[in-house]
Amino acid sequence: MSSHIPINQVDPTAPTPQNTPLTHAPIAAGLSRPTVPDITEDNEAEEEETSGTIQQAMLGLVHGKLSGLVGKSSGYVESLPVEVKKNIEALKGVQAKQIELQNQYKRECLELEKKYLELQKPLYDRREAIINGAAPPTQEEVEAGEQQSVKEDPDYTPLPKDVAPASTGIPEFWLTALRTHVGFADIITERDADALKALKDIRIEYLPTTESKPGFKLRFFFAPNDFFENDVLEKTYLYQEEVGYTGDFMYDHAIGTEIKWKEDKDLTKEFEVKKQRNKNTNRTRLVRKARPTASFFNFFNPPQPPSDEAIENGDIDEDELEELEEKLEMDYQLGEDLKEKIIPRAIDYFTGKALEYEDFDDEDDFEDIDDEDDEDEEFDDDDSESEDETPARRRGPPKGRGAGANASTNPEECKQQ
């Protein structure tokens, strides 16, 4: 994805080999100066309106001109003597060695993250035990938590000391924590909530150094539930082998677990009862059709980036490519937020404190759009029925779909801290 360089960051007088101006032209800058008002108010209003119109027109022309120049060579480098061009090639060789060191640095940073994740493992084990009621918290742990609460809020009232901690742990801990995150709140439906109540823990693991590509794995641990057979659902995020242009790991792709759904419990599908009419005999029948629907569990079926061959051959058009890039970016961002925010600071998401540090963008408001009324479909008596299109076993509409939207993503750069 191309990066946008703000138009006002480069000195227009500074020479550049590409000779690509990235600032407003002086005439446009001059138009932004205050003008001297006329004697009459009518003339003043007319003058301001005219000035604003001219300024907008000039800025439009300048921006259009700049957009056509960005990335184009002025011919300066090509015009240099061969002797100077050799110096340029030498600098490229020096830079290549710098990039090799940057790759090594990022790999070592990743090993350092692995080391400290291992040191935190006993604390994550302790957290899991308290959440699920496997072991009660100690008095020292409670007091340490209260000290932190007083530090954050001087008006905090300590809890009574004569009341023992609950032996049942903290119900719906991870469901609540995930719903507090704005990204996951958008994709968790009401139907998903029943399944996520069985979520016991979320852990992160880094891939072994023996793997060809670096990356990390998210592991979701579930208690037995009515929806699927899996005890653990996993999702692996892979980086590219070399760091990107900014010196950070670049996202490559993700791999999710195949969920073993129990009969009629697939939360990623919605079953709809449709009435069909035979065009020859006028006989009607009811069929049940499955269609994809919004669900948190689509997170484990991530979008895949298109191949270079598909892009070069034009097998995917520009709009489809842009939509896919947005899904890839969303998918990666959710995984990165789990890794960097939700897992290490789960209690802050459970209590809502983490929202104090989130940036919210309220520019866009969306309304739900009702689907068009379905009409009767025609069918032939010899129509074959697929697994997802079978005669309905019961009359009546399917269960309603919960609120939410599919999410997925691909940030260009993976930020390692």
Summary of the structure (lengths in Angstrom):
residues: 417
radius of gyration: 29.5
end to end distance: 22.3
largest distance: 86.7
contacts: 987
relative contact order: 0.10
helix: 39%
strand: 16%
